Amino acid sequence: MVTGALAAMLVSTGITFAQLEPIATNAWFMQSYVPAARHVEDVYTHLSMRAGVESIQGSGIHRSRHVRFVAFGGRSRIDTMTSSDGECIGTMIAADEEGVIIRRRQSHRLRGVRRIEATSSGQVLEQMRLVMQLPFAPWSFRQSSIRDLFLAGDARVFQVTVDTDTPDGRVCIVDWGFVNDGCLGRTGRFRFAMDRSWVLLEAESQLDSMNWTGICCRYGDEKIGDVPMIASADLWFRNRGGRRIFRTFQRKSFTPVTTPPDVFNPMIEQVVAELSACQENNPPWQKCAAAGVVGMSLIVAIYVPFCWRRRGPG
């Protein structure tokens, strides 16, 4: 039986995967992809990015939004703004174990908070990946990182091939499927750019026997280190009627984040949002009172823990 290391050596010399055993090619893929994916994830989770998002409804109506993303050290934030006037209509923050989702009214006559939801950071991250695919797409698919999908045993690789004649250089094609009670269930396919830090080029996944969903990613010449920056992506759906793109993402700008920005406090954002909601229909004296109460709450929430850390227990 050929080992993963030997498979890598044979691939480098031009031997095709058709000549190797499946177990060897699977081992080679995991040994090659997992460390590369960790590196890509580290770059994209220390990043600020702005993008345009366009949703295409079945009737052909297009809805555009601007999205601002920033992440550092396991913390992430997304702000969604209208494309017409740049008004913020939603904020998501995932920090440590805490998270918050704030949704605002989109009416031109009514500006204010519509809903505030405090939840876990994991649930917020799942929502973030739906709203803003670009910083997640190179290393994840749907609501999970591709690396964790395979390492956790939720999915199994059953075929690995390499295409050497593509505009993206060498492309590794991985056919996989979910495993349920030892049986192969819904299947999918990934295409990775081997010569570009193994970033994801395309992914597709079976929803049921008739329907598929997927993403196509495109990268420019810009890089952070050796990791290419994603330029655009399309989300698509396919059934018997054919394939239809339902959401597109176009990157506007990006910046590496090297020091932690002060934008990841879910509690402060939640208090400010609640103050905004209180002010919508209240008379002026109640607005002033609410501002005073919230201001004192912020002082207590920030200053008291600081004093405890200075003084220590007891």
C-alpha positions in Angstrom: 0.0 0.0 0.0 1.3 3.4 -1.0 1.6 5.9 1.9 0.5 9.5 1.7 4.1 10.7 1.7 5.0 8.5 -1.2 1.8 9.6 -3.0 3.0 13.2 -2.7 6.4 12.3 -4.2 4.8 10.5 -7.1 2.5 13.4 -7.8 5.4 15.8 -7.9 7.0 13.6 -10.5 4.0 13.6 -12.7 2.4 10.2 -11.8 -1.4 10.5 -12.1 -3.8 9.7 -9.3 -5.4 7.0 -11.4 -2.2 5.0 -10.9 -2.4 5.2 -7.1 -4.5 3.6 -4.4 -7.5 5.7 -3.1 -6.3 5.4 0.5 -3.0 6.9 -0.4 -4.5 9.8 -2.4 -6.9 10.6 0.5 -4.0 10.6 3.0 -2.0 12.8 0.7 -4.9 15.3 0.4 -5.4 15.6 4.2 -1.6 16.0 4.8 -1.5 18.7 2.1 -4.7 20.5 2.7 -5.1 20.7 6.5 -2.0 22.9 7.3 -2.5 25.0 4.2 -6.2 25.7 5.2 -5.1 26.6 8.7 -2.8 29.2 7.2 -5.5 30.6 4.9 -8.0 30.8 7.8 -5.5 32.7 9.9 -5.0 35.3 7.2 -8.7 35.8 6.6 -9.6 36.0 10.3 -7.2 39.0 10.7 -8.7 41.1 8.0 -10.9 44.1 7.3 -12.9 43.9 4.1 -15.7 45.9 2.3 -17.9 44.3 -0.4 -21.0 44.8 -2.4 -23.7 42.1 -2.1 -26.4 41.6 -4.7 -29.3 39.2 -4.1 -31.3 38.0 -7.1 -34.8 36.9 -6.5 -36.8 34.6 -8.6 -38.8 37.4 -10.3 -35.5 38.9 -11.5 -35.5 41.7 -8.8 -32.1 42.6 -7.6 -31.4 43.9 -4.1 -28.0 45.5 -3.3 -26.3 46.0 0.0 -22.8 47.1 1.2 -21.1 45.0 3.8 -18.2 45.8 6.1 -16.3 42.9 7.8 -13.6 43.0 10.4 -12.0 40.1 12.3 -9.1 39.7 14.7 -8.0 37.0 17.1 -11.2 34.9 16.9 -13.6 37.9 17.0 -15.6 39.0 14.1 -18.0 41.8 13.2 -20.2 42.5 10.1 -22.2 45.7 9.4 -24.7 45.7 6.6 -25.6 49.0 4.9 -28.1 50.1 2.3 -26.5 50.8 -1.1 -28.5 54.0 -1.6 -27.5 56.0 1.4 -25.1 53.9 3.4 -27.5 53.6 6.4 -26.6 50.7 8.7 -29.4 48.2 8.8 -27.8 45.4 10.6 -24.8 44.5 12.9 -23.4 41.1 13.9 -20.7 40.6 16.5 -19.1 37.3 17.5 -16.6 37.7 20.4 -15.3 34.8 22.6 -18.5 33.0 23.8 -20.9 35.9 23.3 -22.6 37.3 20.3 -25.3 39.8 19.3 -27.4 40.4 16.2 -29.0 43.8 15.8 -31.5 44.4 13.0 -32.6 47.9 12.1 -35.6 49.2 10.1 -35.0 49.8 6.4 -37.8 52.3 5.9 -36.8 55.9 4.9 -39.4 57.2 7.4 -38.5 55.0 10.3 -34.9 54.6 11.3 -34.3 52.6 14.4 -33.7 49.2 16.0 -36.2 46.6 15.0 -34.8 43.5 16.8 -31.9 42.7 19.2 -30.8 39.1 19.7 -28.1 38.1 22.2 -26.9 34.6 21.4 -23.7 32.5 21.2 -20.8 33.5 19.1 -21.1 30.2 17.2 -24.7 31.0 16.1 -23.7 34.5 15.1 -20.8 33.1 12.9 -23.2 30.9 11.1 -25.3 33.9 10.2 -22.2 35.9 9.2 -21.3 33.2 6.7 -24.7 33.6 5.0 -24.6 37.4 4.9 -20.9 37.9 3.8 -19.3 34.9 2.1 -16.1 36.5 0.8 -13.8 36.3 3.9 -15.1 32.7 4.7 -15.3 31.2 1.2 -11.6 30.5 0.7 -11.5 28.0 3.6 -15.1 27.1 4.5 -18.4 26.0 2.9 -21.8 26.8 4.1 -21.6 26.9 7.9 -18.5 24.9 8.6 -14.8 25.1 7.8 -13.8 22.5 5.2 -10.9 21.3 7.4 -13.2 20.6 10.4 -15.7 18.9 8.1 -13.2 16.2 7.3 -11.3 16.1 10.6 -14.5 15.7 12.7 -15.5 12.7 10.6 -18.8 14.3 9.4 -17.8 13.8 5.8 -15.6 11.2 4.0 -13.4 11.7 1.0 -14.0 9.0 -1.6 -12.1 10.3 -4.6 -9.2 12.7 -5.2 -7.9 13.8 -8.6 -5.6 16.5 -9.9 -6.1 18.6 -13.1 -2.8 20.2 -14.2 -4.1 22.0 -17.3 -6.1 24.9 -15.8 -5.8 28.7 -15.7 -5.4 28.3 -11.9 -2.4 25.9 -12.2 -2.8 22.6 -10.5 -6.3 22.0 -9.2 -7.2 19.3 -6.7 -10.7 17.9 -7.1 -12.2 16.2 -4.1 -15.4 14.2 -4.2 -16.9 13.6 -0.8 -20.0 12.6 1.0 -21.7 12.9 4.4 -21.6 9.8 6.6 -24.7 8.8 8.5 -24.6 5.6 10.6 -21.8 4.3 8.5 -23.7 4.9 5.2 -22.8 7.5 2.6 -25.5 10.2 2.4 -25.5 13.5 0.5 -22.5 14.1 -1.7 -20.5 17.1 -2.8 -17.3 18.3 -4.6 -14.6 20.8 -3.9 -12.0 22.3 -6.2 -8.9 23.7 -4.7 -6.1 25.8 -6.2 -3.0 23.8 -5.1 -0.5 26.4 -6.3 -2.4 29.3 -4.5 -2.3 28.2 -0.9 -5.1 25.6 -1.5 -7.9 28.3 -1.5 -11.3 27.1 -2.6 -12.2 27.7 -6.2 -15.6 25.9 -6.4 -17.8 23.9 -4.1 -21.1 22.1 -4.5 -23.3 20.1 -2.2 -26.3 17.9 -2.7 -29.4 19.1 -0.8 -31.5 16.2 -1.9 -31.8 13.9 -4.9 -33.1 16.7 -7.1 -31.4 19.9 -5.8 -27.8 21.1 -5.4 -26.2 24.3 -4.1 -22.7 25.7 -4.5 -20.3 28.6 -4.8 -17.8 29.8 -7.4 -14.8 31.9 -6.1 -12.5 34.2 -8.1 -9.2 35.7 -6.9 -7.2 38.6 -8.1 -3.5 39.2 -8.1 -3.5 40.8 -4.6 -2.1 38.7 -1.7 -1.4 38.9 2.0 1.8 37.0 2.3 1.4 34.1 0.0 -2.4 33.9 0.3 -4.5 35.3 -2.6 -7.3 37.7 -1.8 -10.7 36.7 -3.0 -12.2 39.2 -5.5 -15.7 37.9 -6.0 -18.0 34.9 -5.5 -21.3 33.6 -6.8 -23.8 31.5 -4.9 -25.9 29.2 -7.1 -28.7 26.7 -7.0 -29.3 23.9 -9.4 -32.2 21.6 -10.1 -33.9 20.1 -13.2 -34.6 23.5 -14.5 -30.8 24.3 -14.6 -28.4 26.4 -12.6 -29.3 29.8 -11.3 -27.1 32.4 -9.4 -29.0 33.9 -6.5 -26.4 36.0 -4.7 -23.2 37.6 -5.8 -20.3 39.2 -3.8 -17.8 41.8 -5.1 -14.9 42.9 -3.0 -14.3 46.6 -2.8 -11.3 46.8 -0.5 -9.3 44.9 2.1 -6.7 45.6 4.8 -4.8 43.3 7.0 -5.6 43.8 10.7 -2.5 43.6 12.9 -3.8 45.1 16.2 -7.2 44.4 17.8 -9.7 47.1 16.9 -12.2 48.2 19.6 -15.3 47.1 17.8 -16.0 43.6 19.3 -17.9 44.3 22.5 -21.4 42.8 22.1 -22.6 44.3 25.4 -21.9 47.9 24.5 -23.5 47.5 21.1 -26.6 45.9 22.6 -26.9 48.7 25.2 -26.5 51.4 22.5 -29.1 49.6 20.3 -31.6 49.4 23.2 -31.1 53.1 23.8 -31.8 53.8 20.2 -35.0 51.7 20.4 -36.1 53.5 23.5 -35.7 56.9 21.9 -37.9 56.3 18.8 -41.3 56.9 20.4 -40.5 58.5 23.8 -40.9 62.2 24.7 -37.7 64.2 25.2 -37.6 63.9 29.0 -37.7 60.1 28.7 -35.0 60.1 26.1 -32.7 62.1 28.5 -33.5 59.7 31.3 -32.8 56.7 29.2 -29.5 58.2 28.1 -28.5 58.7 31.7 -29.4 55.2 32.7 -27.6 53.6 29.8 -24.6 55.8 30.4 -24.4 54.8 34.0 -24.8 51.1 33.0 -21.8 51.4 30.6 -19.7 53.0 33.3 -20.6 50.3 35.8 -20.1 47.5 33.2 -16.6 48.8 32.2 -15.2 50.5 35.3 -16.2 48.0 38.0 -14.5 45.0 36.4 -11.4 47.2 35.8 -11.3 48.1 39.5 -11.6 44.4 40.5 -8.7 43.5 38.2 -6.6 46.3 39.8 -7.4 45.4 43.4 -7.7 41.6 43.0 -10.1 39.4 45.0 -10.7 40.2 48.7 
